[in-house]
Amino acid sequence: MPTNQLSAIAATYGTPVYVYDANKIKTQYEKLVNGFSVLDTRIFYASKALTNLHVIKYINSLGCNIDCSSINEVKLALHAGVKPENVLYTSNGISFAEIEEAVEAGVHINIDSLSNLEKFGKKYGHSYPVGIRLRPNIMAGGNLKISTGHNKSKFGIPVEQIAELEQIVKDNNIFIRTLHIHTGSEIKDAEVFVKGIEVLFDLIPHFPELEVIDLGGGFKVPYMEHEKETNIAELAQKLKQAFADHPLANGKELQVWFEPGKFLVSECGYLLAEVNVLKQNADVIIAGINTGLNHLIRPMMYDAYHYISNLSNPNGEEKKHMITGYICETDTFASDRMLPEIKEGDILCIHNAGAYGFEMSSNYNSRYRPAEVLVKDGEAILIRRRESFEDLLKNIV
C-alpha cells in the first residue's frame, strides 16, 4: 500500500491503527484458487487469524468458505451472512455442548477427541456427517508453539488409536465424512503436506463413507526479504501425483479441503504507530511507540520478525534503532534494526500485521484496543472504532 495512503489514514483515524488492504486478500485467494485448480479443492479461511465481520464478509464474497476454531467464531461467520454449509468448525478440547450447538447451526464439524466422538455417536448416530481430526505425529511449523501435529501435541486423535476410534464408529454407526490433519503453521515445504496425506491414505480404507481429505492450513508467509511463501501450484501438483500413486478403491474420488488463515490476511495488514520518545542507549537509538505487545504480541510470543518502515522519513539516513512499546514489561518490536532516522512524532509502519495482530490484542495495562480500517477499491473504511474508557467499564458489575 502506498506510503502516502497509509500516512493519510494515520492522520484521519489517529494511531495506533490497524489497516487492511482488501486487494492483497483477493490476490492471495486467487493464488489458492488458481494453484489448486488441478484438484477438486475447497478453501476455508481460518478466521481465527482475523475475525472482523467486514473481513469475513469480504473474504466470503470472493467465494471462500470460513473455518472456525470456536463456537463464537461460528456465530460470527453466520452473523456475517455466511451460509451454514460454507462454515467448518474444527474443535479442540471443547465441551460437548459446543458440538451440539454447531450441529444445531448446521455447519461442518471436525471432532478431535475419542470422548467427544463417542458422545456424538450416542446422540446423533448416522444422522449427521462428521469429520475426525487426527494427529499424524509429524513435526512441522516455524515455531514449536505453532506446531500441532507432533507426537506430544494436544491436537487431534493420535493415529495409533485407530483401532479404538474404529470401534467407536462401528458401535455408534457414525457417518465419518472427513479425515482431517493440521501439522502446524509457517510450512514452506510441500513435502510436509505430502507426508500428511500419505498417513491418511493408510486410514482411508477404514472409513467407507469418506468424502473429504482435510489437510488444514499453515502455508508459509514471507516475513523477511529472503523468505518465500509456500508454492501453491507445486503443492497441488505433488498432491495430485500422490493421489495418482494411491488409487482409491472403486475409483472413488475425494475432495481436498484447506484452511489457510495467515496466508490470506497477514500481508494485507499494517499497524501504524506514533513515536512517543527517543532514548540514546550506547550505539542504538531506542524509539518508544504508542503501541505494544497488547496490540501485536507476535514478536514477544513467537520471536517473530516484522518489517518496519518510517512513513514520516522514508529516505532519511539509516541509523541503528530499537523499537519498543509502552507496556510495563519488555515489548520489543525490533532490536538493532537499521531504519531511516526516527524523530519523535514520526509514524512507523509495522508490516505483515494482518494475522494474529488485532485478533490477539488485549487491554493489558488498561490500554484501549486500536481502530481497524479496511481499504477497498481505494477507499478507506473504518470497520472498528478505537476503544474508549467506557469500553473498559462496560462489563463491570
C-alpha positions in Angstrom: 0.0 0.0 0.0 1.4 3.5 -0.9 3.1 5.4 1.9 1.0 8.5 1.3 -2.2 6.5 1.7 -1.0 4.9 5.0 0.1 8.4 6.3 -3.4 9.8 5.4 -5.1 7.0 7.3 -2.9 7.7 10.3 -3.8 11.4 10.1 -7.5 10.7 9.7 -8.1 7.9 12.3 -5.2 8.5 14.7 -2.7 5.9 15.9 -2.3 3.2 16.8 -4.5 1.8 14.0 -4.7 -1.4 12.0 -5.0 -1.1 8.2 -6.1 -3.9 5.9 -5.7 -4.0 2.1 -8.6 -5.8 0.6 -6.8 -6.1 -2.8 -4.0 -8.1 -1.2 -6.5 -10.5 0.3 -8.0 -11.0 -3.1 -4.6 -11.6 -4.7 -3.8 -14.3 -2.1 -7.1 -16.0 -2.5 -6.7 -16.1 -6.3 -3.3 -17.8 -5.8 -5.0 -20.5 -3.9 -7.8 -20.9 -6.4 -5.5 -21.0 -9.4 -2.9 -23.1 -7.8 -5.3 -25.8 -6.6 -7.3 -25.8 -9.9 -5.8 -29.2 -10.8 -7.5 -30.8 -7.8 -11.1 -30.9 -6.5 -10.4 -28.4 -3.7 -12.4 -26.4 -1.3 -10.8 -23.4 0.6 -11.9 -22.3 4.1 -10.5 -19.1 5.5 -9.2 -19.8 9.1 -11.0 -16.9 10.6 -9.0 -17.1 13.9 -6.4 -15.1 12.1 -8.7 -12.0 11.9 -12.4 -12.2 12.7 -13.6 -8.6 12.0 -17.0 -9.1 10.4 -16.2 -6.9 7.5 -13.1 -9.0 6.7 -15.2 -12.2 6.9 -17.9 -10.8 4.7 -15.3 -9.7 2.1 -13.5 -13.0 2.0 -16.8 -14.8 1.7 -17.8 -12.5 -1.2 -14.7 -13.8 -3.0 -16.2 -17.3 -2.9 -14.2 -18.5 0.1 -15.7 -20.6 2.8 -15.0 -19.9 6.5 -13.2 -22.1 9.1 -13.8 -21.6 12.8 -12.0 -22.6 16.0 -14.7 -21.8 18.5 -18.5 -21.7 18.5 -18.4 -17.9 18.8 -16.4 -17.8 15.5 -19.1 -20.0 14.0 -21.7 -17.4 15.3 -19.7 -14.5 13.8 -19.5 -16.2 10.4 -23.2 -16.9 10.4 -23.9 -13.3 11.6 -21.8 -12.1 8.6 -24.1 -13.9 6.3 -22.1 -17.0 5.5 -24.3 -20.0 4.8 -24.0 -22.9 7.3 -22.9 -25.3 4.5 -19.9 -23.0 3.9 -18.8 -23.0 7.6 -16.4 -25.5 9.2 -15.9 -25.9 12.9 -12.8 -27.7 13.9 -13.0 -28.3 17.6 -10.1 -28.5 20.1 -10.7 -29.7 23.7 -14.2 -28.2 23.9 -17.2 -29.2 25.8 -19.7 -31.4 24.0 -22.3 -28.6 24.4 -20.4 -26.6 21.7 -20.6 -29.5 19.3 -24.3 -29.8 20.0 -24.7 -26.0 19.2 -22.7 -26.5 16.0 -25.0 -29.3 14.9 -28.0 -27.1 15.6 -26.4 -24.4 13.4 -26.0 -26.9 10.6 -22.2 -26.4 9.9 -19.5 -28.9 9.1 -17.8 -30.3 12.2 -14.4 -31.9 12.9 -14.1 -33.7 16.2 -10.7 -34.0 17.9 -11.2 -36.5 20.8 -12.4 -40.0 21.3 -14.5 -38.8 24.2 -16.5 -36.3 22.2 -16.7 -38.6 19.2 -18.4 -41.3 21.4 -20.8 -38.7 22.8 -21.5 -37.5 19.3 -22.2 -41.1 18.1 -24.6 -41.9 21.0 -26.6 -38.7 20.4 -26.6 -38.5 16.6 -25.6 -41.9 15.3 -25.6 -41.8 11.5 -27.9 -38.8 11.2 -25.2 -36.1 10.9 -22.0 -36.5 8.9 -18.8 -35.5 10.8 -15.1 -35.3 10.4 -12.4 -36.5 12.8 -9.2 -34.6 13.4 -6.2 -36.9 13.6 -2.7 -36.3 15.0 -0.3 -37.6 12.3 2.9 -37.4 14.5 4.6 -35.1 12.0 6.8 -32.3 13.3 6.3 -29.1 11.2 6.0 -25.4 11.5 8.1 -22.3 12.2 7.9 -22.5 16.0 7.1 -25.2 18.5 4.2 -23.1 19.7 2.5 -23.3 16.3 3.4 -26.9 15.6 0.3 -29.0 16.1 0.9 -32.4 14.5 3.9 -33.8 16.5 3.7 -36.7 18.9 3.3 -34.6 22.0 0.7 -32.3 20.7 -2.7 -31.8 22.4 -4.4 -31.6 19.0 -6.3 -34.4 17.3 -6.7 -38.1 17.9 -3.4 -40.0 17.7 -3.2 -42.2 14.7 -2.0 -45.1 16.9 -5.5 -45.1 18.5 -7.2 -46.0 15.2 -8.5 -49.4 16.5 -10.3 -47.7 19.4 -11.6 -45.0 17.0 -12.9 -47.6 14.6 -14.7 -49.4 17.4 -16.5 -46.2 18.5 -17.5 -45.5 14.9 -18.8 -49.1 14.4 -20.6 -49.3 17.8 -22.5 -46.0 17.1 -22.9 -46.2 13.3 -21.2 -42.8 12.9 -21.1 -41.2 9.4 -17.4 -40.2 9.0 -17.2 -37.9 6.0 -13.9 -36.2 6.6 -10.4 -37.1 7.8 -8.6 -34.0 9.0 -5.0 -33.2 9.9 -3.2 -29.9 10.6 0.5 -30.1 11.2 1.3 -26.5 12.0 1.9 -23.0 10.7 4.7 -21.4 8.5 5.1 -24.6 6.5 7.1 -23.9 3.3 8.0 -27.4 2.3 5.3 -29.1 0.2 6.6 -32.5 1.3 5.1 -31.9 4.8 1.6 -32.0 3.2 2.5 -35.0 1.1 3.6 -36.9 4.2 0.3 -35.9 5.9 -1.8 -37.2 3.0 0.2 -40.4 2.9 -0.6 -41.0 6.6 -4.3 -40.6 5.6 -4.0 -42.9 2.6 -3.4 -45.8 5.1 -6.5 -44.9 7.0 -8.9 -44.2 4.2 -9.9 -47.9 3.7 -11.2 -47.9 7.3 -13.9 -45.3 6.5 -16.0 -46.4 3.5 -18.3 -43.4 3.5 -15.4 -40.9 3.4 -15.8 -38.0 1.0 -13.2 -35.4 2.1 -9.5 -35.3 3.0 -8.8 -32.1 5.0 -5.1 -31.1 5.2 -5.6 -28.0 7.3 -3.6 -24.8 6.7 -0.2 -23.5 7.7 1.1 -22.2 4.4 4.3 -20.1 4.7 4.1 -16.3 4.6 7.4 -14.4 3.9 8.3 -12.1 6.8 11.9 -11.4 5.7 13.1 -10.4 2.3 14.9 -13.7 1.6 11.9 -15.8 2.6 9.4 -17.3 0.1 5.8 -18.3 0.6 4.6 -21.8 0.0 4.5 -22.6 -3.7 0.8 -23.5 -4.0 1.0 -24.7 -7.6 3.9 -27.0 -6.7 2.0 -28.3 -3.7 -1.1 -29.0 -5.8 0.9 -31.0 -8.4 2.5 -33.1 -5.7 -0.8 -33.8 -4.1 -2.3 -34.7 -7.5 0.6 -37.1 -8.0 0.1 -38.6 -4.5 -3.5 -39.4 -5.4 -2.3 -40.9 -8.7 0.1 -43.1 -6.8 -2.5 -44.3 -4.3 -5.7 -45.1 -6.4 -8.7 -45.5 -4.1 -11.0 -48.5 -4.1 -13.6 -48.5 -6.9 -12.1 -45.3 -8.4 -13.6 -43.2 -5.6 -12.6 -39.6 -5.7 -12.1 -37.5 -2.6 -12.4 -33.7 -2.3 -9.4 -31.9 -0.6 -10.0 -29.1 1.9 -7.6 -26.5 3.1 -7.9 -23.9 5.9 -5.4 -21.1 5.3 -5.6 -18.1 7.6 -2.2 -16.2 7.7 -1.7 -16.8 4.0 -4.8 -14.8 3.2 -4.6 -11.9 5.6 -1.0 -11.5 7.0 0.4 -9.4 4.2 -2.7 -7.3 3.9 -2.2 -5.8 7.4 -0.3 -2.8 8.7 -0.1 -1.5 12.2 0.6 2.3 12.3 2.0 3.8 15.5 3.5 7.2 16.5 6.9 7.6 18.1 6.4 8.9 21.7 10.0 9.2 22.9 13.6 8.7 21.8 16.4 7.5 24.1 20.1 7.1 23.2 21.5 3.8 24.6 25.1 3.0 23.7 25.2 2.7 20.0 21.4 2.2 19.4 18.5 4.7 19.5 15.5 3.4 21.4 12.2 4.6 19.8 9.3 4.2 22.1 6.0 4.0 20.2 2.3 4.3 21.2 1.6 0.6 21.0 2.9 -2.6 22.5 2.5 -6.3 23.0 -1.1 -5.6 23.9 -1.7 -4.8 20.2 0.8 -7.1 18.5 2.2 -9.9 20.6 3.8 -12.0 17.9 7.4 -10.5 18.3 7.4 -11.3 22.0 5.4 -14.6 21.9 7.0 -16.2 18.9 10.2 -14.1 18.3 8.5 -13.1 15.1 10.2 -10.7 12.7 8.1 -7.8 11.2 9.5 -5.4 8.7 9.2 -1.8 9.9 9.2 1.4 7.8 9.3 5.1 8.8 6.4 6.7 6.9 7.4 10.2 8.1 11.1 10.0 6.9 11.3 7.1 4.4 14.5 8.4 2.7 16.4 9.6 5.8 19.9 8.5 6.8 19.8 5.0 8.2 20.7 4.5 11.9 20.5 1.6 14.3 17.3 1.6 16.3 15.4 -0.5 18.8 11.7 -0.2 18.5 9.8 -0.7 21.8 6.3 -0.4 23.1 4.7 1.4 26.0 3.8 -1.6 28.2 5.2 -2.1 31.7 7.4 -5.1 30.6 9.7 -5.8 27.7 7.8 -5.5 24.5 10.4 -5.1 21.8 9.3 -5.0 18.1 12.8 -4.8 16.7 16.4 -4.8 18.0 19.4 -3.4 16.2 17.3 -2.5 13.2 18.7 -0.1 10.6 16.0 2.4 9.8 15.7 5.9 8.3 16.4 8.3 11.2 13.4 8.4 13.5 12.2 11.5 15.3 9.6 12.0 18.0 6.2 12.3 16.3 7.1 10.1 13.3 4.7 7.5 12.1 6.1 4.0 11.9 4.5 1.2 10.0 4.8 -2.4 11.2 4.2 -4.7 8.1 2.7 -8.2 7.8 0.4 -7.5 10.8 -2.9 -8.7 9.4 -2.8 -12.1 11.0 -2.9 -12.6 14.8 -2.4 -8.9 15.4 -5.6 -7.3 16.4 -7.0 -10.8 17.0 -4.6 -11.5 19.9 -4.8 -8.0 21.2 -5.8 -7.2 24.8 -6.5 -4.4 27.3 -3.3 -5.1 29.2 -2.3 -2.1 31.3 -5.9 -0.9 30.7 -4.9 0.3 27.3 -7.5 0.6 24.6 -7.5 -1.7 21.6 -6.9 0.2 18.4 -9.2 1.1 15.5 -9.3 -1.0 12.3 -9.6 0.3 8.8 -10.3 -1.6 5.6 -9.1 -0.2 2.3 -11.3 -1.4 -0.5 -11.2 -0.1 -4.1 -9.1 2.7 -2.9 -11.5 3.8 -0.2 -10.5 3.7 3.5 -13.4 2.5 5.6 -13.5 2.4 9.4 -14.5 -1.1 10.4 -13.9 -1.0 14.2 -13.8 2.2 16.3 -11.0 2.8 18.7 -11.9 1.7 22.3 -12.6 4.3 24.9 -12.6 4.4 28.7 -16.3 3.4 28.7 -15.3 0.2 27.0 -13.1 -0.7 29.9 -16.0 -0.3 32.3 -19.0 -1.7 30.3 -18.9 -5.3 31.6 -18.0 -4.5 35.2 -20.9 -5.0 37.7 
